[in-house]
């Protein structure tokens, strides 16, 4: 089953009523770690594609500029409240479709895509948009669930996918499927726990070197979490 932006937006208008203390509660620590992978510098400009209720906005330093984009009016309403209540003047919010973002090419230093890949109709198209929007040496950071490479787990994810689509996301999206046709390369990929359904993946434009600050796996991860998880888990 495929996703459809219009119907998904309506679903997330409903999800916005309870998102922060259900699904959002589960991914808070992973969001902080995902932001760290950008190696942000003062003055950087970041696009958060699928900002949702704005849970990640307070995790960005206040010496950068963040543009948070989402299609769901309900989710953005929650983000606007956080923006106001937390005085997040370095953040800006835009209602727009990630399949057709309203920005000029090379507008951003880095792009965050947190739990958006599995809710759009064409993941590779989303990633190619991200490539167009980043400046030379920019990073694209994904935080998402991807279908397991363990056959039994993958079978359950495939069988249950029609149910998950009805409530707003796909459970059977393979990382390789997302990368196929996208003009990106994987810098590194890791999980925060040995048993974890979410992965953090750092991408760059294919054939392009990252910025002069070294791109490397977080040093505080055990070896079994820092290796082999591009296709495992």
N, C-alpha and C positions, 0 to 999 in steps of 0.2 A: 504494500500500500504506500502511496505517495503522500507528501504533505502539500497543502495548499495555503498560500499566505493569507488569503482573505478569511478562511474558516479558522486557521490557527490564531489569527489576531483576535477573533471573537472569543476563542477558548481562553486566551491569556487575559482578556478583559475579566473573565470570571476567576481565573487563577490568581489575579492580583489581590483578591480579597483575603487570601490565606497564604500566599507564596512565601513570605519572609519567614514564617514560623513552621513551614512544612519542608518543602524541597530546599528552600534557601538556607534553612538552619543546618542542613547536612553538608553544605559546600562552602561554608564561611572560611574555614582554614585554608582550603584549596584556592580560594579566590585571592587571598593574601599572597600565597606562594606564586600564583600565576603572575600577579603584578610585579613581583620581584624579578621575574625572568626578563623583563624589558630593559633592565639596567638603565633606568630613566635618568636623564640629565636635566638640570634647570633649563626651562624654556622649551622643552620638548612638547610636541603636540600629539595627542593620542586620540584615536577613534575607538570607542567601545561599541561594537556592532551587536546590538541586542542587549542593551543596558538593563532592560527589565525594570524592576522596582528601584534600581539605583543602589543595590546593596554594595556594589564594588566601588562606588564613587568615593566614599571616605577613605579608601585604601590607597588612593593616588596622592602623592605629595602635592602640597599646595603651590609649588614653584613650577608646575607644568600646566598645560591647558588640555582639558579633557572635553571631548564632544561625545555625549551619550545618545545613541540612536536606537529607536524601537518603533515597531509598527503598532503595537497595542496601546490604545489611549488609556486603558485602565492601568497598565503597568507604569506608563509614563507619569500618570497622576501621582502614584506613590513615589516615584523618583523626584518629582517636583517638590513634594513635601519634604523629603530628605534634603534636597538642595536648599530649601528655605530654612528648615529647622537647624541644620548643621553649618549654615553660612558657607556653602561650598561655591564661593564666587569664581573659582578657577574651573568650574564645570559648567557645561552648557548642554541643553537637552533639545533634541530634534525628533519629531515624529516623521519617520520615513521607512521605506521598504528596503531591507538589506539586499534584495535582488536588483535594486536600481537606486543606489545611494546618490544623493544630490550634492556631490562634492567634486571638485576638480581633481584631475590626476596629480599625484605626488603632493597631496595636501597634509599628510600626517607622517610623523616620524615612526610611529608604531601603531599596531592595531590589536585590540583585544577582542576575541570571539569566544565568549563564555556561554556554553549551553545553547548555542544558536545553530550550530552545524546540523543537529538532528531535528530541527524544527522547520528548516527551509526546504523548498521543493528541489533545489539543485545545489548541493554542497560545493561541487567543483566551480560552479559559476560564482558562488559567494567568495571562494578563495581567490579566484581570478580578479574579482572586483577589489579585494584587499590588496593584491599585488599592484594594481593600477594606482591605488590611493596612497601607498607608502612611498616615502622618499628613498633614494639610494642608501643601502645599508640598513634599512628598517627591518623590524621584526614583527612577525604575526604570531601571537600566542593563542593557542587553543586550549580551552578547558572543557572537557566533554566526556561523555560515556561513548565508547565504541564497542561494537559487537566482539565478543570474546573469540579467541582462536581455539579455545577448548571446545571440542565438538558438542559435548552434552550441554554445556552452558549456552553455546551459540544456537543450538536447536531450540531451547526454551525461549531465548530471546526472539528467534524467528517466529515461533508459534504464537507467542504473546504479543507480537508486534501490532496486529490489528486492534487489540485492546488499547495499547499505548497510543497509537495514532488517534484514536477517538478522544483521548484525554490530553493530547497536545504534543507528542514527540514520538520519534521512531526509536525502537530498541534494537533494530537490526542493522544499523549503519556501520559499515566497516571503514576503518581508517584508510585502507588502500583504495576503496571506492571514492572517498572524498578527495584523495590526492590525485587520482587518475584523471588526467585532463586539466589539472591545475598547474600553473607555472610556478611551482614552489618546490623547495627542498627542505628536508627535515634536518635541523641542527642537532636537536636531541629531544628525548621523550622520557618521561618518568612518571611513577606513581608515588604518592606520599605514604602508602602503606602496602604491605605485601599482598593483602587481600583488599582490593579497592576497585570499584567499578568505574572510577574516573581517572583520566590521564591528563597530564599537562604536556603539550607539544609545542616546541618552538620552531617556527618556520622562517625561511627567508626566500627572497626571489631567486628562482633557479639561475645558476651561473653567476651569482653576485656575492661578493664578500660582505660579511656583516660589518658594522662599524668597528672602529679600532679598539673598542673595549672587548676583551676576549669573551667568546661565547663558550660556556662550559656548563656541565651538569652541576647542580648544587652540591657543595662539598659535604654537607651534613647528612646525605642519604646513604643508607647501607648499600653495599655493592649489588645485592640482589634486586634492589629497587631501581638502581641506576643503569641497568644493562638489560637488553633483550626485550624491553617492553614496547618497542615500536610495533611488533606483531604479536606479542604475548599478552595474556590476561583478558 
